[in-house]
Amino acid sequence: MAFDKPFLDLDKQLNLLESRNLIITNRDRAKQPTKYYLKYHNHVPPWILFKNISFGSAINIFRLLSTKHKREVANLLLPTDLITCKDKIELLINTLEAIRPFRNCAAHSLNFFGCRSVYNIPGNILYTIVPNGVLKREKGEITSRDKKSLKGIYGVLIMTAILLNDKLLVSSLIAECRGVFKPEVSGDDDSKHIVDLINELKQKYKEATQIPIDFIDRLEIIYKSIT
């Protein structure tokens, strides 16, 4: 595995060592197929061992790869000629770093509502590769509303759909989002005030996370573009 030069940067060395130690330590909690190799062979191939690395370690390793290998990964994950390889790498790094805090907030019951990425998903690069209607522009720039949305969970949802690039998986993502935000209907007058409260909370959730009102329709546009 090749890493960026010069590799005398102490921070990079420490990050690499930390990632390597996490991978080695995780062998003790290994799942298949790593567990099989540990039991029946005298080694574990790197491509097998990597199946057990954490999401955070995977991000760190990608950042530490040489430019050549970053290009290879970027072209595999974003097989498009609409943007340069440099833009693909920037988009991937910022996306992965944006996903990280949201994943941590969701996994550890932290402040998901207020979570915003400090790594801006580059809207103008993203606009070039998404179908019309997913992001909105005015005077050649992403609208201020959509810029704010990209800092939140909406940016993560867009990039998740793009990176999945699979109709079944994206349709499942859309179905789950639709199920969460589908307006509740009251069956009788006694439950109407409760249903109204639930629907109000769903609307406030969108406002707090700065998700566009029509975000499900926008995800549908991505779904229809997948071949």
C-alpha positions as MATLAB code, in Angstrom:
seq = 'MAFDKPFLDLDKQLNLLESRNLIITNRDRAKQPTKYYLKYHNHVPPWILFKNISFGSAINIFRLLSTKHKREVANLLLPTDLITCKDKIELLINTLEAIRPFRNCAAHSLNFFGCRSVYNIPGNILYTIVPNGVLKREKGEITSRDKKSLKGIYGVLIMTAILLNDKLLVSSLIAECRGVFKPEVSGDDDSKHIVDLINELKQKYKEATQIPIDFIDRLEIIYKSIT';
ca = [
       0.000    0.000    0.000;
       1.453    3.350   -1.037;
       1.072    6.498    1.025;
       1.673   10.143    0.235;
       5.237   11.473    0.270;
       6.976   12.913    2.094;
       5.975   10.578    4.874;
       7.939   12.443    7.533;
       4.779   14.235    8.691;
       4.427   13.171   12.333;
       0.636   13.544   12.322;
       0.348   11.275    9.295;
       2.640    8.687   10.881;
       0.624    8.698   14.096;
      -2.672    8.414   12.200;
      -1.346    5.494   10.159;
       0.004    3.724   13.231;
      -3.285    4.233   15.046;
      -5.244    2.821   12.107;
      -2.868   -0.118   11.774;
      -3.078   -0.924   15.496;
      -6.885   -0.777   15.381;
      -6.934   -3.237   12.484;
      -4.588   -5.636   14.285;
      -6.474   -5.339   17.581;
      -9.783   -6.017   15.847;
      -8.561   -9.487   14.891;
      -9.521  -10.640   18.374;
     -13.126   -9.618   17.648;
     -12.954  -10.772   14.053;
     -15.946  -11.863   12.049;
     -16.000  -14.090    9.001;
     -14.066  -14.496    6.782;
     -11.162  -13.248    8.951;
     -12.063  -15.714   11.681;
     -11.761  -18.574    9.171;
      -8.234  -17.536    8.134;
      -7.132  -17.169   11.751;
      -8.348  -20.669   12.506;
      -7.251  -22.593    9.405;
      -4.314  -20.622    7.953;
      -1.113  -19.100    9.242;
      -1.905  -15.660    7.849;
      -4.748  -13.273    7.038;
      -4.570  -11.590    3.606;
      -4.854   -7.781    3.799;
      -8.000   -7.717    1.637;
      -9.637  -10.122    4.106;
      -8.426   -8.287    7.216;
      -9.801   -5.020    5.858;
     -13.322   -6.431    6.017;
     -13.157   -5.950    9.798;
     -11.842   -2.395    9.991;
     -14.042    0.303   11.452;
     -15.608    3.024    9.326;
     -13.388    5.633   10.981;
     -10.233    3.663   10.217;
     -11.322    3.224    6.597;
     -11.675    7.010    6.259;
      -8.243    7.608    7.808;
      -6.596    5.074    5.510;
      -8.201    6.591    2.409;
      -6.906   10.027    3.385;
      -3.392    8.621    3.830;
      -3.267    6.817    0.476;
      -0.986    8.106   -2.256;
      -2.627   10.283   -4.893;
      -2.378    7.420   -7.384;
      -4.329    5.066   -5.156;
      -6.819    7.773   -4.157;
      -7.540    8.189   -7.879;
      -8.183    4.463   -8.273;
     -10.622    4.391   -5.358;
     -12.333    7.608   -6.464;
     -12.873    6.301  -10.004;
     -14.345    3.070   -8.643;
     -16.762    4.839   -6.312;
     -17.645    7.668   -8.698;
     -17.487    6.228  -12.234;
     -18.317    9.448  -14.080;
     -16.508   11.645  -16.596;
     -18.463   14.759  -15.610;
     -15.892   15.880  -13.015;
     -12.124   15.594  -12.717;
     -10.424   12.975  -10.576;
      -9.197   15.750   -8.273;
     -12.810   16.839   -7.733;
     -13.850   13.230   -7.094;
     -11.223   12.896   -4.359;
     -12.281   16.190   -2.750;
     -15.940   15.141   -2.892;
     -15.200   11.720   -1.377;
     -13.023   13.008    1.470;
     -15.508   15.704    2.437;
     -18.406   13.254    2.165;
     -16.747   10.617    4.322;
     -15.812   13.215    6.911;
     -19.392   14.525    6.804;
     -20.838   11.046    7.329;
     -18.567   10.374   10.317;
     -20.190   12.806   12.839;
     -23.728   11.859   11.782;
     -22.904    8.188   12.209;
     -21.437    8.876   15.657;
     -24.442   10.981   16.732;
     -26.870    8.280   15.615;
     -24.872    5.434   17.158;
     -24.291    7.118   20.524;
     -27.584    9.028   20.906;
     -25.884   12.429   20.672;
     -27.272   15.724   19.338;
     -28.346   14.548   15.880;
     -30.582   17.595   15.340;
     -27.727   20.042   15.736;
     -25.123   17.947   13.949;
     -23.502   19.754   11.022;
     -20.449   18.820    9.032;
     -17.356   21.001    9.330;
     -16.246   19.488    6.019;
     -18.457   21.110    3.406;
     -19.666   18.758    0.705;
     -18.723   20.872   -2.357;
     -22.088   21.857   -3.800;
     -20.883   23.007   -7.224;
     -18.990   19.747   -7.785;
     -21.964   17.726   -6.586;
     -24.344   19.755   -8.768;
     -22.375   18.642  -11.844;
     -22.960   14.916  -11.241;
     -26.497   14.821   -9.825;
     -29.598   14.905  -12.050;
     -31.485   18.174  -12.477;
     -33.704   18.977   -9.517;
     -31.607   17.389   -6.762;
     -29.877   20.698   -6.008;
     -31.116   24.156   -6.907;
     -29.067   27.064   -8.220;
     -29.603   30.770   -8.637;
     -27.294   32.957  -10.743;
     -24.881   30.069  -11.207;
     -24.541   29.279   -7.485;
     -26.152   26.715   -5.194;
     -28.974   28.449   -3.312;
     -28.192   29.463    0.261;
     -30.960   27.148    1.482;
     -29.453   24.127   -0.273;
     -25.945   25.066    0.930;
     -27.235   24.864    4.503;
     -28.989   21.575    3.716;
     -25.759   20.092    2.352;
     -24.071   20.729    5.713;
     -26.735   18.585    7.357;
     -28.184   15.127    6.878;
     -29.498   15.979    3.386;
     -25.960   16.158    1.996;
     -25.210   12.771    3.556;
     -28.407   11.282    2.085;
     -27.590   12.538   -1.430;
     -24.058   11.164   -1.357;
     -25.209    7.880    0.203;
     -27.632    7.385   -2.689;
     -24.942    8.244   -5.241;
     -22.319    5.953   -3.695;
     -24.801    3.073   -3.315;
     -25.642    3.372   -7.037;
     -28.068    0.456   -6.674;
     -31.799    0.724   -7.370;
     -32.806   -1.767   -4.679;
     -30.709   -0.153   -1.934;
     -31.687    3.396   -2.884;
     -35.365    2.437   -3.054;
     -35.041    0.972    0.457;
     -33.463    4.239    1.641;
     -36.309    6.254    0.113;
     -38.954    3.909    1.546;
     -37.510    4.313    5.056;
     -37.421    8.112    4.730;
     -40.962    8.127    3.381;
     -42.121    5.954    6.273;
     -40.588    8.306    8.841;
     -42.055   11.494    7.381;
     -45.385   10.193    6.062;
     -48.172   12.320    7.588;
     -50.209   10.474   10.194;
     -53.987   10.301    9.707;
     -56.421   10.418   12.604;
     -59.041    7.682   12.781;
     -61.286    9.498   15.232;
     -61.677   12.803   17.033;
     -60.188   11.455   20.266;
     -56.796   10.806   18.659;
     -56.752   13.868   16.408;
     -54.778   16.080   18.788;
     -52.137   13.361   19.240;
     -51.843   12.835   15.471;
     -51.597   16.591   14.899;
     -48.804   16.765   17.482;
     -46.897   13.931   15.784;
     -47.184   15.615   12.383;
     -46.034   18.900   13.880;
     -42.991   17.163   15.392;
     -42.120   15.668   11.995;
     -42.258   19.105   10.435;
     -40.107   20.576   13.197;
     -37.614   17.721   12.677;
     -37.219   18.760    9.032;
     -36.755   22.375   10.052;
     -34.218   21.520   12.780;
     -32.123   19.365   10.450;
     -32.626   21.770    7.507;
     -33.885   19.004    5.234;
     -35.651   20.385    2.124;
     -39.413   19.910    2.283;
     -39.320   17.982   -1.004;
     -36.197   15.943   -0.191;
     -37.894   12.581   -0.838;
     -38.897   13.744   -4.345;
     -35.269   14.775   -4.902;
     -34.012   11.350   -3.800;
     -36.517    9.825   -6.224;
     -34.815   11.771   -9.027;
     -31.488   10.084   -8.141;
     -33.236    6.695   -8.013;
     -34.686    7.147  -11.515;
     -31.258    8.108  -12.883;
     -29.618    4.840  -11.779;
     -29.210    2.474  -14.716;
];
